[in-house]
């Protein structure tokens, strides 16, 4: 077996194992628990909130929105949280890498966005680690159950990594066409 055949086989195995459409589907699912949790809070439920102050903060969030754009307050009053909507849009973005309708979008736009998300995810993860070790100041984080952080930060990290991998997979597929 020649060197060229070995290289072709190893790249074929790598493409099947690491660069497939599963990354895009995983990214599409990664933020849905976050969207559900934020929607539950917008509907007035307090699941995952552990202190009275945090309950009041979540309940008072709608009042804070009164001072901003009217459409955000309107969405909140009917139980739609804007960050939940953004999470659903992020899931649709991830699906663009693996669906036929996504292939109709400008390829350069998907690739640049995917690479940017990958870089941003690494940066945010690094900053979060620095906060964890006390190098950077932490934000307000009292009153939430520990699993809430897994859904929020874990979901965002998983989404970022899987969108980045979906971008690489997408690049490989369009290169092979």
GIVEN-V168556 format. One record per residue. RES is the residue in one letter. PHI is phi in radians with two decimals (NA if undefined). Layout:
BEGIN
res=RES phi=PHI
res=RES phi=PHI
END
This chain:
BEGIN
res=X phi=NA
res=X phi=-1.43
res=X phi=-1.08
res=X phi=-1.07
res=X phi=-1.15
res=X phi=-1.12
res=X phi=-1.13
res=X phi=-1.08
res=X phi=-1.15
res=X phi=-1.20
res=X phi=-1.23
res=X phi=-1.15
res=X phi=-1.12
res=X phi=-1.08
res=X phi=-1.12
res=X phi=-1.23
res=X phi=-1.40
res=X phi=-1.79
res=X phi=-1.96
res=X phi=-2.37
res=X phi=-1.25
res=X phi=-1.05
res=X phi=-1.08
res=X phi=-1.14
res=X phi=-1.18
res=X phi=-1.12
res=X phi=-1.08
res=X phi=-1.11
res=X phi=-1.55
res=X phi=-1.07
res=X phi=-1.73
res=X phi=-1.14
res=X phi=-1.06
res=X phi=-1.10
res=X phi=-1.06
res=X phi=-1.15
res=X phi=-1.06
res=X phi=-1.13
res=X phi=-1.19
res=X phi=-1.04
res=X phi=-1.14
res=X phi=-1.13
res=X phi=-1.44
res=X phi=1.73
res=X phi=-1.37
res=X phi=-2.05
res=X phi=-1.06
res=X phi=1.48
res=X phi=-1.77
res=X phi=-1.92
res=X phi=-2.21
res=X phi=-1.09
res=X phi=-1.08
res=X phi=-1.15
res=X phi=-1.07
res=X phi=-1.13
res=X phi=-1.11
res=X phi=-1.16
res=X phi=-1.15
res=X phi=-1.44
res=X phi=-1.06
res=X phi=-1.09
res=X phi=-1.14
res=X phi=-1.14
res=X phi=-1.24
res=X phi=-1.02
res=X phi=-1.41
res=X phi=-1.69
res=X phi=-1.07
res=X phi=-1.07
res=X phi=-1.15
res=X phi=-1.16
res=X phi=-1.15
res=X phi=-1.09
res=X phi=-1.03
res=X phi=-1.12
res=X phi=-1.15
res=X phi=-1.70
res=X phi=1.56
res=X phi=-2.02
res=X phi=-1.60
res=X phi=-1.10
res=X phi=-1.24
res=X phi=-1.18
res=X phi=-1.11
res=X phi=-1.12
res=X phi=-1.14
res=X phi=-1.18
res=X phi=-1.12
res=X phi=-1.13
res=X phi=-1.15
res=X phi=-1.15
res=X phi=-1.04
res=X phi=-1.10
res=X phi=-1.18
res=X phi=-1.08
res=X phi=-1.37
res=X phi=-2.23
res=X phi=-1.99
res=X phi=-1.19
res=X phi=-1.19
res=X phi=-1.19
res=X phi=-1.21
res=X phi=-1.47
res=X phi=-1.34
res=X phi=-1.06
res=X phi=-1.08
res=X phi=-1.09
res=X phi=-1.15
res=X phi=-1.12
res=X phi=-1.18
res=X phi=-1.11
res=X phi=-1.11
res=X phi=-1.10
res=X phi=-1.14
res=X phi=-1.07
res=X phi=-1.11
res=X phi=-1.05
res=X phi=-1.14
res=X phi=-1.11
res=X phi=-1.09
res=X phi=-1.09
res=X phi=-1.08
res=X phi=-1.12
res=X phi=-1.10
res=X phi=-1.09
res=X phi=-1.14
res=X phi=-1.13
res=X phi=-1.11
res=X phi=-1.10
res=X phi=-1.15
res=X phi=-1.03
res=X phi=-1.52
res=X phi=1.46
res=X phi=-1.26
res=X phi=-1.95
res=X phi=-1.18
res=X phi=-1.53
res=X phi=-1.41
res=X phi=-1.21
res=X phi=-2.46
res=X phi=-1.58
res=X phi=1.66
res=X phi=-2.09
res=X phi=-1.14
res=X phi=-1.06
res=X phi=-1.19
res=X phi=-1.10
res=X phi=-1.17
res=X phi=-1.10
res=X phi=-1.20
res=X phi=-1.36
res=X phi=-1.26
res=X phi=-1.11
res=X phi=-1.12
res=X phi=-1.16
res=X phi=-1.11
res=X phi=-1.05
res=X phi=-1.06
res=X phi=-1.06
res=X phi=-1.15
res=X phi=-1.26
res=X phi=-1.17
res=X phi=-1.06
res=X phi=-1.17
res=X phi=-1.13
res=X phi=-1.12
res=X phi=-1.06
res=X phi=-1.11
res=X phi=-1.06
res=X phi=-1.03
res=X phi=-1.15
res=X phi=-1.17
res=X phi=-1.28
res=X phi=-1.21
res=X phi=-1.40
res=X phi=-1.35
END
